[in-house]
């Protein structure tokens, strides 16, 4: 069985590694990390993820702009994007990620259980 590909775009190395380690440990996922939002479209085209977890606040380009770039590209526009951010609380996002400001979001810090619930919720 092929593993589900997940792309994590976040400039916090600790978050990247934690998500990668925890999801890959389940045996169901292959996770790639990217610290730069400027390379997001190129990486998504190359890696072909089933879902992207995207930080909102990054030093080179904000997550909203990265989201727009992904949705404007024909090869990446249909990939579900879930914002992973410390700018909202778990109460605002709920257990498996809810729509905040029109976009699915998970609050940091996040558990593996919440990540998996969110993946299952947004992957068709």
PyMOL commands that place a pseudoatom at each C-alpha (Angstrom):
pseudoatom trace, name=CA, resn=UNK, resi=1, chain=A, elem=C, hetatm=0, pos=[0.000, 0.000, 0.000]
pseudoatom trace, name=CA, resn=UNK, resi=2, chain=A, elem=C, hetatm=0, pos=[1.326, 3.392, -0.972]
pseudoatom trace, name=CA, resn=UNK, resi=3, chain=A, elem=C, hetatm=0, pos=[1.863, 5.848, 1.857]
pseudoatom trace, name=CA, resn=UNK, resi=4, chain=A, elem=C, hetatm=0, pos=[0.008, 9.156, 1.891]
pseudoatom trace, name=CA, resn=UNK, resi=5, chain=A, elem=C, hetatm=0, pos=[2.321, 12.059, 1.067]
pseudoatom trace, name=CA, resn=UNK, resi=6, chain=A, elem=C, hetatm=0, pos=[2.203, 15.093, 3.354]
pseudoatom trace, name=CA, resn=UNK, resi=7, chain=A, elem=C, hetatm=0, pos=[4.124, 18.338, 2.803]
pseudoatom trace, name=CA, resn=UNK, resi=8, chain=A, elem=C, hetatm=0, pos=[4.840, 20.510, 5.848]
pseudoatom trace, name=CA, resn=UNK, resi=9, chain=A, elem=C, hetatm=0, pos=[5.829, 24.112, 5.106]
pseudoatom trace, name=CA, resn=UNK, resi=10, chain=A, elem=C, hetatm=0, pos=[7.035, 25.713, 8.321]
pseudoatom trace, name=CA, resn=UNK, resi=11, chain=A, elem=C, hetatm=0, pos=[10.160, 27.664, 9.224]
pseudoatom trace, name=CA, resn=UNK, resi=12, chain=A, elem=C, hetatm=0, pos=[10.275, 26.150, 12.736]
pseudoatom trace, name=CA, resn=UNK, resi=13, chain=A, elem=C, hetatm=0, pos=[12.564, 23.141, 12.425]
pseudoatom trace, name=CA, resn=UNK, resi=14, chain=A, elem=C, hetatm=0, pos=[11.278, 21.616, 15.674]
pseudoatom trace, name=CA, resn=UNK, resi=15, chain=A, elem=C, hetatm=0, pos=[7.697, 21.603, 14.362]
pseudoatom trace, name=CA, resn=UNK, resi=16, chain=A, elem=C, hetatm=0, pos=[8.794, 20.196, 11.003]
pseudoatom trace, name=CA, resn=UNK, resi=17, chain=A, elem=C, hetatm=0, pos=[10.727, 17.355, 12.579]
pseudoatom trace, name=CA, resn=UNK, resi=18, chain=A, elem=C, hetatm=0, pos=[8.043, 16.563, 15.153]
pseudoatom trace, name=CA, resn=UNK, resi=19, chain=A, elem=C, hetatm=0, pos=[5.289, 16.312, 12.531]
pseudoatom trace, name=CA, resn=UNK, resi=20, chain=A, elem=C, hetatm=0, pos=[7.525, 14.252, 10.224]
pseudoatom trace, name=CA, resn=UNK, resi=21, chain=A, elem=C, hetatm=0, pos=[8.640, 11.850, 12.940]
pseudoatom trace, name=CA, resn=UNK, resi=22, chain=A, elem=C, hetatm=0, pos=[5.180, 11.347, 14.422]
pseudoatom trace, name=CA, resn=UNK, resi=23, chain=A, elem=C, hetatm=0, pos=[3.342, 10.861, 11.133]
pseudoatom trace, name=CA, resn=UNK, resi=24, chain=A, elem=C, hetatm=0, pos=[5.981, 8.603, 9.579]
pseudoatom trace, name=CA, resn=UNK, resi=25, chain=A, elem=C, hetatm=0, pos=[6.091, 6.510, 12.763]
pseudoatom trace, name=CA, resn=UNK, resi=26, chain=A, elem=C, hetatm=0, pos=[2.503, 5.412, 12.015]
pseudoatom trace, name=CA, resn=UNK, resi=27, chain=A, elem=C, hetatm=0, pos=[3.702, 3.733, 8.824]
pseudoatom trace, name=CA, resn=UNK, resi=28, chain=A, elem=C, hetatm=0, pos=[0.923, 5.397, 6.806]
pseudoatom trace, name=CA, resn=UNK, resi=29, chain=A, elem=C, hetatm=0, pos=[2.634, 8.626, 5.742]
pseudoatom trace, name=CA, resn=UNK, resi=30, chain=A, elem=C, hetatm=0, pos=[5.655, 9.971, 3.906]
pseudoatom trace, name=CA, resn=UNK, resi=31, chain=A, elem=C, hetatm=0, pos=[6.418, 13.512, 5.025]
pseudoatom trace, name=CA, resn=UNK, resi=32, chain=A, elem=C, hetatm=0, pos=[8.590, 16.139, 3.364]
pseudoatom trace, name=CA, resn=UNK, resi=33, chain=A, elem=C, hetatm=0, pos=[9.498, 19.379, 5.121]
pseudoatom trace, name=CA, resn=UNK, resi=34, chain=A, elem=C, hetatm=0, pos=[10.121, 22.778, 3.597]
pseudoatom trace, name=CA, resn=UNK, resi=35, chain=A, elem=C, hetatm=0, pos=[11.254, 25.833, 5.553]
pseudoatom trace, name=CA, resn=UNK, resi=36, chain=A, elem=C, hetatm=0, pos=[10.730, 28.364, 2.755]
pseudoatom trace, name=CA, resn=UNK, resi=37, chain=A, elem=C, hetatm=0, pos=[7.352, 29.391, 1.439]
pseudoatom trace, name=CA, resn=UNK, resi=38, chain=A, elem=C, hetatm=0, pos=[8.995, 30.765, -1.697]
pseudoatom trace, name=CA, resn=UNK, resi=39, chain=A, elem=C, hetatm=0, pos=[9.752, 27.206, -2.864]
pseudoatom trace, name=CA, resn=UNK, resi=40, chain=A, elem=C, hetatm=0, pos=[6.313, 25.803, -1.988]
pseudoatom trace, name=CA, resn=UNK, resi=41, chain=A, elem=C, hetatm=0, pos=[4.839, 25.500, -5.478]
pseudoatom trace, name=CA, resn=UNK, resi=42, chain=A, elem=C, hetatm=0, pos=[7.990, 23.915, -6.911]
pseudoatom trace, name=CA, resn=UNK, resi=43, chain=A, elem=C, hetatm=0, pos=[8.209, 21.430, -4.026]
pseudoatom trace, name=CA, resn=UNK, resi=44, chain=A, elem=C, hetatm=0, pos=[4.494, 20.570, -4.226]
pseudoatom trace, name=CA, resn=UNK, resi=45, chain=A, elem=C, hetatm=0, pos=[4.763, 19.875, -7.955]
pseudoatom trace, name=CA, resn=UNK, resi=46, chain=A, elem=C, hetatm=0, pos=[7.810, 17.660, -7.391]
pseudoatom trace, name=CA, resn=UNK, resi=47, chain=A, elem=C, hetatm=0, pos=[6.549, 15.784, -4.275]
pseudoatom trace, name=CA, resn=UNK, resi=48, chain=A, elem=C, hetatm=0, pos=[2.833, 15.571, -5.183]
pseudoatom trace, name=CA, resn=UNK, resi=49, chain=A, elem=C, hetatm=0, pos=[1.452, 15.633, -1.636]
pseudoatom trace, name=CA, resn=UNK, resi=50, chain=A, elem=C, hetatm=0, pos=[-2.094, 14.589, -0.778]
pseudoatom trace, name=CA, resn=UNK, resi=51, chain=A, elem=C, hetatm=0, pos=[-2.235, 17.469, 1.743]
pseudoatom trace, name=CA, resn=UNK, resi=52, chain=A, elem=C, hetatm=0, pos=[-0.116, 20.451, 2.778]
pseudoatom trace, name=CA, resn=UNK, resi=53, chain=A, elem=C, hetatm=0, pos=[0.260, 21.742, 6.333]
pseudoatom trace, name=CA, resn=UNK, resi=54, chain=A, elem=C, hetatm=0, pos=[1.246, 25.411, 6.016]
pseudoatom trace, name=CA, resn=UNK, resi=55, chain=A, elem=C, hetatm=0, pos=[2.447, 27.821, 8.682]
pseudoatom trace, name=CA, resn=UNK, resi=56, chain=A, elem=C, hetatm=0, pos=[0.906, 31.291, 8.536]
pseudoatom trace, name=CA, resn=UNK, resi=57, chain=A, elem=C, hetatm=0, pos=[3.904, 33.272, 9.772]
pseudoatom trace, name=CA, resn=UNK, resi=58, chain=A, elem=C, hetatm=0, pos=[7.226, 32.740, 8.009]
pseudoatom trace, name=CA, resn=UNK, resi=59, chain=A, elem=C, hetatm=0, pos=[10.153, 35.090, 7.451]
pseudoatom trace, name=CA, resn=UNK, resi=60, chain=A, elem=C, hetatm=0, pos=[10.346, 35.026, 3.645]
pseudoatom trace, name=CA, resn=UNK, resi=61, chain=A, elem=C, hetatm=0, pos=[6.653, 35.091, 2.648]
pseudoatom trace, name=CA, resn=UNK, resi=62, chain=A, elem=C, hetatm=0, pos=[3.507, 34.742, 4.743]
pseudoatom trace, name=CA, resn=UNK, resi=63, chain=A, elem=C, hetatm=0, pos=[1.357, 31.631, 4.576]
pseudoatom trace, name=CA, resn=UNK, resi=64, chain=A, elem=C, hetatm=0, pos=[-1.565, 33.467, 2.999]
pseudoatom trace, name=CA, resn=UNK, resi=65, chain=A, elem=C, hetatm=0, pos=[0.600, 34.466, 0.037]
pseudoatom trace, name=CA, resn=UNK, resi=66, chain=A, elem=C, hetatm=0, pos=[1.936, 30.895, -0.255]
pseudoatom trace, name=CA, resn=UNK, resi=67, chain=A, elem=C, hetatm=0, pos=[-1.641, 29.604, -0.224]
pseudoatom trace, name=CA, resn=UNK, resi=68, chain=A, elem=C, hetatm=0, pos=[-2.550, 31.985, -3.057]
pseudoatom trace, name=CA, resn=UNK, resi=69, chain=A, elem=C, hetatm=0, pos=[0.460, 30.856, -5.118]
pseudoatom trace, name=CA, resn=UNK, resi=70, chain=A, elem=C, hetatm=0, pos=[-0.513, 27.201, -4.629]
pseudoatom trace, name=CA, resn=UNK, resi=71, chain=A, elem=C, hetatm=0, pos=[-4.135, 27.841, -5.618]
pseudoatom trace, name=CA, resn=UNK, resi=72, chain=A, elem=C, hetatm=0, pos=[-3.138, 29.865, -8.711]
pseudoatom trace, name=CA, resn=UNK, resi=73, chain=A, elem=C, hetatm=0, pos=[-1.040, 27.016, -10.135]
pseudoatom trace, name=CA, resn=UNK, resi=74, chain=A, elem=C, hetatm=0, pos=[-2.894, 24.375, -12.164]
pseudoatom trace, name=CA, resn=UNK, resi=75, chain=A, elem=C, hetatm=0, pos=[-0.664, 21.580, -10.831]
pseudoatom trace, name=CA, resn=UNK, resi=76, chain=A, elem=C, hetatm=0, pos=[-1.179, 22.445, -7.145]
pseudoatom trace, name=CA, resn=UNK, resi=77, chain=A, elem=C, hetatm=0, pos=[-4.584, 24.139, -6.976]
pseudoatom trace, name=CA, resn=UNK, resi=78, chain=A, elem=C, hetatm=0, pos=[-6.469, 20.995, -5.935]
pseudoatom trace, name=CA, resn=UNK, resi=79, chain=A, elem=C, hetatm=0, pos=[-4.144, 19.998, -3.078]
pseudoatom trace, name=CA, resn=UNK, resi=80, chain=A, elem=C, hetatm=0, pos=[-5.885, 20.588, 0.267]
pseudoatom trace, name=CA, resn=UNK, resi=81, chain=A, elem=C, hetatm=0, pos=[-4.038, 23.113, 2.437]
pseudoatom trace, name=CA, resn=UNK, resi=82, chain=A, elem=C, hetatm=0, pos=[-4.457, 23.253, 6.214]
pseudoatom trace, name=CA, resn=UNK, resi=83, chain=A, elem=C, hetatm=0, pos=[-2.887, 26.118, 8.100]
pseudoatom trace, name=CA, resn=UNK, resi=84, chain=A, elem=C, hetatm=0, pos=[-0.848, 25.009, 11.115]
pseudoatom trace, name=CA, resn=UNK, resi=85, chain=A, elem=C, hetatm=0, pos=[-0.394, 28.063, 13.301]
pseudoatom trace, name=CA, resn=UNK, resi=86, chain=A, elem=C, hetatm=0, pos=[0.076, 29.428, 16.782]
pseudoatom trace, name=CA, resn=UNK, resi=87, chain=A, elem=C, hetatm=0, pos=[-2.088, 32.428, 15.836]
pseudoatom trace, name=CA, resn=UNK, resi=88, chain=A, elem=C, hetatm=0, pos=[-5.294, 30.591, 16.771]
pseudoatom trace, name=CA, resn=UNK, resi=89, chain=A, elem=C, hetatm=0, pos=[-6.217, 28.519, 19.792]
pseudoatom trace, name=CA, resn=UNK, resi=90, chain=A, elem=C, hetatm=0, pos=[-7.482, 24.958, 19.956]
pseudoatom trace, name=CA, resn=UNK, resi=91, chain=A, elem=C, hetatm=0, pos=[-10.825, 26.342, 21.128]
pseudoatom trace, name=CA, resn=UNK, resi=92, chain=A, elem=C, hetatm=0, pos=[-11.075, 28.258, 17.850]
pseudoatom trace, name=CA, resn=UNK, resi=93, chain=A, elem=C, hetatm=0, pos=[-10.079, 25.320, 15.657]
pseudoatom trace, name=CA, resn=UNK, resi=94, chain=A, elem=C, hetatm=0, pos=[-11.638, 22.361, 17.470]
pseudoatom trace, name=CA, resn=UNK, resi=95, chain=A, elem=C, hetatm=0, pos=[-10.281, 18.828, 17.740]
pseudoatom trace, name=CA, resn=UNK, resi=96, chain=A, elem=C, hetatm=0, pos=[-9.542, 18.032, 14.095]
pseudoatom trace, name=CA, resn=UNK, resi=97, chain=A, elem=C, hetatm=0, pos=[-9.266, 21.484, 12.571]
pseudoatom trace, name=CA, resn=UNK, resi=98, chain=A, elem=C, hetatm=0, pos=[-12.087, 23.816, 11.691]
pseudoatom trace, name=CA, resn=UNK, resi=99, chain=A, elem=C, hetatm=0, pos=[-12.563, 26.633, 9.256]
pseudoatom trace, name=CA, resn=UNK, resi=100, chain=A, elem=C, hetatm=0, pos=[-11.220, 29.936, 10.592]
pseudoatom trace, name=CA, resn=UNK, resi=101, chain=A, elem=C, hetatm=0, pos=[-11.420, 32.924, 8.283]
pseudoatom trace, name=CA, resn=UNK, resi=102, chain=A, elem=C, hetatm=0, pos=[-12.549, 30.657, 5.465]
pseudoatom trace, name=CA, resn=UNK, resi=103, chain=A, elem=C, hetatm=0, pos=[-9.573, 28.267, 5.746]
pseudoatom trace, name=CA, resn=UNK, resi=104, chain=A, elem=C, hetatm=0, pos=[-9.009, 24.995, 7.626]
pseudoatom trace, name=CA, resn=UNK, resi=105, chain=A, elem=C, hetatm=0, pos=[-6.639, 25.479, 10.562]
pseudoatom trace, name=CA, resn=UNK, resi=106, chain=A, elem=C, hetatm=0, pos=[-4.983, 23.559, 13.346]
pseudoatom trace, name=CA, resn=UNK, resi=107, chain=A, elem=C, hetatm=0, pos=[-3.534, 25.285, 16.379]
pseudoatom trace, name=CA, resn=UNK, resi=108, chain=A, elem=C, hetatm=0, pos=[0.074, 24.709, 17.446]
pseudoatom trace, name=CA, resn=UNK, resi=109, chain=A, elem=C, hetatm=0, pos=[1.146, 22.775, 19.384]
pseudoatom trace, name=CA, resn=UNK, resi=110, chain=A, elem=C, hetatm=0, pos=[-0.651, 19.875, 17.743]
pseudoatom trace, name=CA, resn=UNK, resi=111, chain=A, elem=C, hetatm=0, pos=[-0.842, 16.201, 18.591]
pseudoatom trace, name=CA, resn=UNK, resi=112, chain=A, elem=C, hetatm=0, pos=[-0.352, 13.345, 16.144]
pseudoatom trace, name=CA, resn=UNK, resi=113, chain=A, elem=C, hetatm=0, pos=[-3.968, 12.324, 16.713]
pseudoatom trace, name=CA, resn=UNK, resi=114, chain=A, elem=C, hetatm=0, pos=[-5.184, 15.764, 15.617]
pseudoatom trace, name=CA, resn=UNK, resi=115, chain=A, elem=C, hetatm=0, pos=[-2.915, 15.742, 12.573]
pseudoatom trace, name=CA, resn=UNK, resi=116, chain=A, elem=C, hetatm=0, pos=[-4.236, 12.351, 11.469]
pseudoatom trace, name=CA, resn=UNK, resi=117, chain=A, elem=C, hetatm=0, pos=[-7.875, 13.346, 12.078]
pseudoatom trace, name=CA, resn=UNK, resi=118, chain=A, elem=C, hetatm=0, pos=[-7.308, 16.466, 10.021]
pseudoatom trace, name=CA, resn=UNK, resi=119, chain=A, elem=C, hetatm=0, pos=[-5.624, 14.550, 7.191]
pseudoatom trace, name=CA, resn=UNK, resi=120, chain=A, elem=C, hetatm=0, pos=[-8.526, 12.093, 7.031]
pseudoatom trace, name=CA, resn=UNK, resi=121, chain=A, elem=C, hetatm=0, pos=[-11.034, 14.944, 7.104]
pseudoatom trace, name=CA, resn=UNK, resi=122, chain=A, elem=C, hetatm=0, pos=[-9.537, 16.875, 4.165]
pseudoatom trace, name=CA, resn=UNK, resi=123, chain=A, elem=C, hetatm=0, pos=[-8.162, 14.163, 1.868]
pseudoatom trace, name=CA, resn=UNK, resi=124, chain=A, elem=C, hetatm=0, pos=[-10.727, 12.902, -0.609]
for i in range(1, 124): cmd.bond("trace and resi %d" % i, "trace and resi %d" % (i + 1))
show_as sticks, trace
zoom trace
